[in-house]
C-alpha cells in the first residue's frame, strides 16, 4: 500500500506517558504487559514495523520474557515489533561490542536492573556515568537538560570500552551525540538512536547491519536537520 507521506513504509511507536503518581516499578511492568493491546490503537493503519520506546520495562521483564513477547506480538501482528532495549542489543552485537559503558539517568534500583539486563545479553558493564537534574522537576528523566546528559557522556571519553550507550528514552541525547562525533572515545549511541536505526532496517526488510549503524552514529540521517 502506497502512502503519500510514508514512501518507505509506516511505523508505529509506543511511548510511556509522564505518569508521576504510580509507583515506578509497577508502572513499567504494566507498560510491558500491555504492549500487545496498545498496538490496537493503530487500528487498520498499514503498519510495517512498530517499536516500544521504553527501556525500563525491558529491564524489569528480563531477557527471556521480552524475547517471548516480541516473538508473539510480531507473529500475531504480521510485522516486526522491537523494543528500544533489544535495538541496543542488536546495535552492540553488530558492532561486536562486549565491554560497554553507560550514561544513566536512572535511580539506583532501576540502574541495577539495567546493568543486570545488559549482562544477561553477554555484555560487561565497565562503568556508569550518572546524569542528574540540577533542580527538582516534574520527572527526573523527561525534564533532564541536554547539558547534563552531555556532561555525563564526556566523563566516559577515556573509558576502555567498545561502545557507550546513553540510556533512558526520555533523556535528550541527539546534540550530545552529534558533538562527540570523531572524538577519541568509543562509539557513542543512545537507545532512541538505536531504535530508529533498527526500525528503518525493519522497514527495509534487512537484518541489522554494522555499516548502516555506523552512518547513524556519524549522524548522516539526522545531524544536519537537528538545528533546522
Secondary structure, DSSP 8 states (H G I E B T S, - for coil): ---TT-TT-EEEEEE-----SS-HHHHHHHHHHTHHHHGGGGTT--EEEEEEE-HHHHHHH-HHHHHHHHHHHHHHHTSEEEEHHHHHHHHHHHTT--EEEEEE---HHHHHHHHHHHHHTT-EEEEEEE---SS--S-TTTT--HHHHHHHHHTTTT---SEEEE--TTS--HHHHHHTTT-SS-EEEEHHHHHHHHHHHHHTT----HHHHHHHHTTTTTGGGTT-
